[in-house]
Amino acid sequence: MAAEMDDVAVSVLHREWAFEDLLTLPDDGYRYEIMDGQLIVTPPPPVVHQDVIDNLRAELGRRVAPDVRVKTGVGVRVPRMGPERYVIPDLLVASGARPALHYEPESVRLAVEVTSPSTELRDRGSKKELYEAHGVACYLLVDLSAEAVTCWELERGEYRLQWRMTASTPGEGLLAGVTLGDLTREPS
């Protein structure tokens, strides 16, 4: 069985996907990730989703050290100890040398996911668990349906809630003073 996408057939048979398989897929605006050997295909995000990412990237870019990178569209590959795991956070903050293809989890200081109807459950569940289990120091979930931003930081191997931004409560830490309105506005 195959699904047609822009004249490219993508196999959806029961088999495990590997990172190398992703290199054969089209650059068509869809996000291709692998969770536990299964291919996850996500459509391009809604406009407000992209606005939040653009605003976060600009805000964080002004606040991080010069040797730290703020990136979008770059993947994180979890070392193989079983089925392949390769995810693409909506935004990440990383240190160390620029990688050729993807970051290793230990280089990622902050992973950000912005919820969409098609990603909400994964963003709250399996992606958060993956970042936590592999030592990503901080996880930021921008929940558009709940109109909130939640920040967890790794403490003794587990994420602990650090702060929550809402329409009436600004962010803290790297986003001190930033409001939800700042993140959801249309960038100029």
RONU-400699 format. One record per residue (C-alpha): residue number from 1; x, y, z. Coordinates in steps of 0.05 Angstrom, whole numbers. Layout:
N
+-----+--------+--------+--------+
!   i !   east !  north !     up !
+-----+--------+--------+--------+
! NUM !      X !      Y !      Z !
...
+-----+--------+--------+--------+
***
This chain:
188
+-----+--------+--------+--------+
!   i !   east !  north !     up !
+-----+--------+--------+--------+
!   1 !      0 !      0 !      0 !
!   2 !     28 !     69 !    -17 !
!   3 !      4 !    140 !    -10 !
!   4 !     16 !    187 !    -68 !
!   5 !     48 !    254 !    -51 !
!   6 !     70 !    301 !   -107 !
!   7 !     85 !    242 !   -153 !
!   8 !    128 !    208 !   -100 !
!   9 !    103 !    142 !    -71 !
!  10 !    117 !    134 !      3 !
!  11 !    113 !     64 !     29 !
!  12 !     68 !     56 !     90 !
!  13 !     77 !    -19 !     97 !
!  14 !     92 !    -46 !    166 !
!  15 !    167 !    -37 !    168 !
!  16 !    215 !      3 !    210 !
!  17 !    238 !     69 !    182 !
!  18 !    310 !     93 !    191 !
!  19 !    340 !    162 !    186 !
!  20 !    371 !    145 !    119 !
!  21 !    301 !    132 !     91 !
!  22 !    283 !    205 !    104 !
!  23 !    337 !    227 !     55 !
!  24 !    296 !    197 !     -2 !
!  25 !    232 !    236 !     15 !
!  26 !    213 !    300 !    -21 !
!  27 !    226 !    370 !      5 !
!  28 !    152 !    389 !     -1 !
!  29 !    135 !    428 !     61 !
!  30 !    113 !    367 !    101 !
!  31 !    150 !    349 !    164 !
!  32 !    177 !    277 !    165 !
!  33 !    196 !    248 !    232 !
!  34 !    207 !    178 !    259 !
!  35 !    181 !    155 !    327 !
!  36 !    197 !     84 !    347 !
!  37 !    211 !     65 !    275 !
!  38 !    145 !     92 !    249 !
!  39 !    142 !    148 !    198 !
!  40 !    103 !    209 !    222 !
!  41 !     82 !    258 !    167 !
!  42 !     56 !    326 !    189 !
!  43 !     26 !    378 !    143 !
!  44 !     53 !    449 !    141 !
!  45 !     30 !    488 !    203 !
!  46 !    -24 !    542 !    204 !
!  47 !     -1 !    614 !    197 !
!  48 !     -8 !    633 !    271 !
!  49 !     36 !    572 !    288 !
!  50 !     90 !    599 !    242 !
!  51 !     82 !    669 !    271 !
!  52 !     95 !    642 !    341 !
!  53 !    158 !    606 !    317 !
!  54 !    183 !    669 !    282 !
!  55 !    169 !    712 !    343 !
!  56 !    203 !    662 !    390 !
!  57 !    263 !    657 !    345 !
!  58 !    271 !    732 !    344 !
!  59 !    261 !    739 !    419 !
!  60 !    308 !    683 !    438 !
!  61 !    359 !    705 !    386 !
!  62 !    365 !    771 !    424 !
!  63 !    372 !    737 !    492 !
!  64 !    420 !    678 !    483 !
!  65 !    496 !    679 !    484 !
!  66 !    531 !    691 !    416 !
!  67 !    557 !    619 !    414 !
!  68 !    487 !    590 !    421 !
!  69 !    444 !    576 !    360 !
!  70 !    369 !    586 !    353 !
!  71 !    344 !    542 !    296 !
!  72 !    279 !    521 !    263 !
!  73 !    268 !    461 !    217 !
!  74 !    329 !    423 !    244 !
!  75 !    322 !    353 !    271 !
!  76 !    345 !    316 !    333 !
!  77 !    366 !    244 !    324 !
!  78 !    365 !    201 !    386 !
!  79 !    421 !    150 !    389 !
!  80 !    398 !     82 !    364 !
!  81 !    382 !     35 !    421 !
!  82 !    322 !      4 !    388 !
!  83 !    274 !     33 !    337 !
!  84 !    295 !     97 !    303 !
!  85 !    275 !    164 !    333 !
!  86 !    284 !    228 !    294 !
!  87 !    243 !    289 !    311 !
!  88 !    241 !    360 !    287 !
!  89 !    223 !    410 !    342 !
!  90 !    188 !    473 !    318 !
!  91 !    248 !    510 !    347 !
!  92 !    310 !    491 !    384 !
!  93 !    367 !    525 !    420 !
!  94 !    433 !    488 !    415 !
!  95 !    506 !    495 !    433 !
!  96 !    568 !    463 !    404 !
!  97 !    591 !    455 !    333 !
!  98 !    542 !    461 !    276 !
!  99 !    522 !    391 !    254 !
! 100 !    518 !    369 !    182 !
! 101 !    449 !    337 !    186 !
! 102 !    418 !    338 !    255 !
! 103 !    433 !    353 !    328 !
! 104 !    446 !    302 !    382 !
! 105 !    402 !    310 !    444 !
! 106 !    460 !    330 !    489 !
! 107 !    472 !    392 !    446 !
! 108 !    401 !    416 !    453 !
! 109 !    389 !    465 !    510 !
! 110 !    317 !    480 !    493 !
! 111 !    265 !    445 !    450 !
! 112 !    202 !    482 !    432 !
! 113 !    138 !    452 !    405 !
! 114 !     78 !    494 !    383 !
! 115 !     14 !    454 !    383 !
! 116 !    -29 !    444 !    322 !
! 117 !    -90 !    400 !    317 !
! 118 !    -49 !    346 !    283 !
! 119 !     10 !    349 !    333 !
! 120 !    -22 !    366 !    400 !
! 121 !    -22 !    296 !    430 !
! 122 !     49 !    280 !    407 !
! 123 !     76 !    348 !    431 !
! 124 !     47 !    337 !    501 !
! 125 !     65 !    263 !    504 !
! 126 !    117 !    225 !    464 !
! 127 !    159 !    284 !    443 !
! 128 !    162 !    313 !    513 !
! 129 !    180 !    243 !    540 !
! 130 !    234 !    235 !    487 !
! 131 !    266 !    302 !    503 !
! 132 !    264 !    287 !    577 !
! 133 !    292 !    216 !    571 !
! 134 !    350 !    240 !    528 !
! 135 !    372 !    299 !    570 !
! 136 !    345 !    360 !    533 !
! 137 !    353 !    412 !    589 !
! 138 !    289 !    451 !    577 !
! 139 !    223 !    439 !    541 !
! 140 !    175 !    494 !    522 !
! 141 !    104 !    477 !    499 !
! 142 !     65 !    532 !    466 !
! 143 !     -6 !    507 !    470 !
! 144 !    -47 !    550 !    422 !
! 145 !   -114 !    518 !    440 !
! 146 !   -104 !    530 !    515 !
! 147 !    -72 !    598 !    502 !
! 148 !    -13 !    582 !    547 !
! 149 !     62 !    569 !    545 !
! 150 !     91 !    520 !    594 !
! 151 !    164 !    512 !    611 !
! 152 !    195 !    449 !    641 !
! 153 !    268 !    442 !    661 !
! 154 !    306 !    378 !    674 !
! 155 !    321 !    365 !    747 !
! 156 !    353 !    299 !    767 !
! 157 !    332 !    268 !    702 !
! 158 !    259 !    290 !    703 !
! 159 !    222 !    351 !    677 !
! 160 !    196 !    397 !    731 !
! 161 !    147 !    453 !    716 !
! 162 !    184 !    519 !    720 !
! 163 !    133 !    571 !    697 !
! 164 !     71 !    581 !    656 !
! 165 !     54 !    641 !    611 !
! 166 !    -18 !    659 !    598 !
! 167 !    -54 !    720 !    570 !
! 168 !    -46 !    754 !    638 !
! 169 !     20 !    723 !    662 !
! 170 !     86 !    738 !    626 !
! 171 !    142 !    688 !    616 !
! 172 !    204 !    679 !    659 !
! 173 !    277 !    660 !    648 !
! 174 !    297 !    669 !    574 !
! 175 !    227 !    696 !    561 !
! 176 !    222 !    742 !    621 !
! 177 !    172 !    798 !    606 !
! 178 !    147 !    766 !    542 !
! 179 !     72 !    758 !    537 !
! 180 !     28 !    710 !    498 !
! 181 !      7 !    770 !    455 !
! 182 !     80 !    781 !    438 !
! 183 !     85 !    710 !    412 !
! 184 !     20 !    707 !    374 !
! 185 !     23 !    775 !    339 !
! 186 !     38 !    779 !    265 !
! 187 !    113 !    793 !    257 !
! 188 !    130 !    860 !    225 !
+-----+--------+--------+--------+
***
